[in-house]
Amino acid sequence: MRVHLATDHAGMELSAHLLSHLVRAGHEVIDHGPTAYDPEDDYPSFCIDAAEAVVADQAAGVEALGIVLGGSGNGEQIAANKVRGIRAALAWSLDTARLARQHNDANVVAVGGRQHSVDEATAIIEAFLAEPFSGAERHSRRIAQVTRFEETGSVA
């Protein structure tokens, strides 16, 4: 799977760990930055770049997901969700990561680097990457409503 990775300065340590961990696990990882610690870096551009790449890959038929990291993950999730076609979920446990994929077909996961140890965050991300969308009718129907709103401004 292709994984698009982005962070802010608070997620740099976790990002570096994940990059090597995911490559060792057989994933193709594209790092959207930043590549060096700078507390003045603005995370929206990195997260939006990663989210746009996920959408482009998925439109081209490439199996791709995204990971955005920050201190809490909240801002990064918000930034990623501004990209049409992204369903970014803030995951803080194995269950929330799995449910984001099973029920919401989330294509980006946001994780707070200051909220979890590296091992905990890695487990959350592995759970997200491994879990498929259930395809259940009720979940598909709800995702379609969100997509319709995104495209037309109406759920109906």
N, C-alpha and C positions, 0 to 999 in steps of 0.2 A: 504494500500500500504506500502511496505517496502521502507524506505528512508535512503540512506547512506549519512552521513554528515561528512565533513572534513573542516578544516580551517587553517589559519595561525594565528599568534599572533594578527594581526589587526582585525580579525573577531571573536575573542573569545567572546565578549559580545553578538554579534548577534547570534553566534552559541549556546550559553547557552539559549538565549531566544527561538530560533527556536526549540531546543530539547524539551523543555517543551510544547511549543505551538503546535507542530506537534503531540506529544503524546496525548495531550488533544483533538486534532482533530481526533484521532483514527488511526493514522499512527504508524507503527512499525519503530522506528528510531534506527539506528545503528551508534554510534558516533565513527568515525575513528581517532579522536583526532585533535589536542592535548587536553589534559584535564586540563592543567594549563598554565598560561601565561609565555612564555619564548621567548623573541625576537630573540634568537639564534636558535629556532626550524626552520627546513627547511620544508616548505609546500609541496614540491613535493612528499615526501613519504606518507604523510597523504592523499593527493588528489589522488595519484595513487592507494593507498589501497582502497579508496572508489570507484574509477572507476572500479577497478578489481572486486570488490564485486557486482557492478551493472551488469557487463557483466556475471558473474557467476550466479547470480540470474535469469537474463533474459534467459540465456541458459537452466536453470532448470525449466523454466515456471513460475517463481515467478514475480509478478508485482512489479517492483522496478525502482526507479529513484535515482539520486544523486544530492547533493547540495555541491558545494565547495565555500568557502568564503575566501576573503582576503581584503587587503586595496582597491585595484581596481578590483580584480577578474581576471585580465589578466593572471598573472602567474599561478594561479590555473586552469584556463581554458586550458592553454597550457599544463600543466602537465597532466591533465585528458585526454586530446586529444591524448596523446602518447599511451594510452591503446587501443589496437585493439578492435573495436566494440563500442567505445565511440564516441558520437557526443555531445560534450560539447559546450554550447552556453553562451556567456556573455550577460546577460540581464540587462538592465538599465531602463526599463520601463515595464508597463503592456503589451504593444503591443509587445515589443521584446520578452518577456517571452512567450506569447501566440503563436506568429509566429514561435518561435523556436520549439515548439511542433507541431503545425499545419502543417508547411511546411517542417521541417527538421527532425521530429521525434527525436529531441534532447532527450538524456536520462540523461544528467547532465546539471544543470544550475550553472553558476558562477555569483556571485554577489559581488560587492565591498562594504564592510562594512563601508568604509570611504566616500563613495559616496552617501549614503542614510541614512535616519533615520531608526531606527529599524522598525517602522510602515511601511514605504515605502518598505523596503527590504522584510518584511513579506508579504506584498501584492503582490510583484513581484513573490515571491516564491510560494505563494498560487495559483496565476494565472498559473504558469508553471505546478504545480502538477495537477491542475484541467483540463487543456486543453488536449484533445486527439489529436493524429495525424489524419489529414484529410483523409489519404489514397488515395488522388487524384493521378491519374496515373502519372502526370507530376512530382509530388513530389517523388513518389515511384521510378520513373525512375532515377531521379537525385541522390537519396540516394543510389540506386543500383550502379551507376557509382562510387560514392565515396567509397563504400564498395569494388567494384572490384579493384579499384586502391590500396586500403589498402592491399588487398590480393595478387594482382598480379603485381602491379606497372604500370598498364595500365588501362585507363578508358574504352577502347574498349572491 
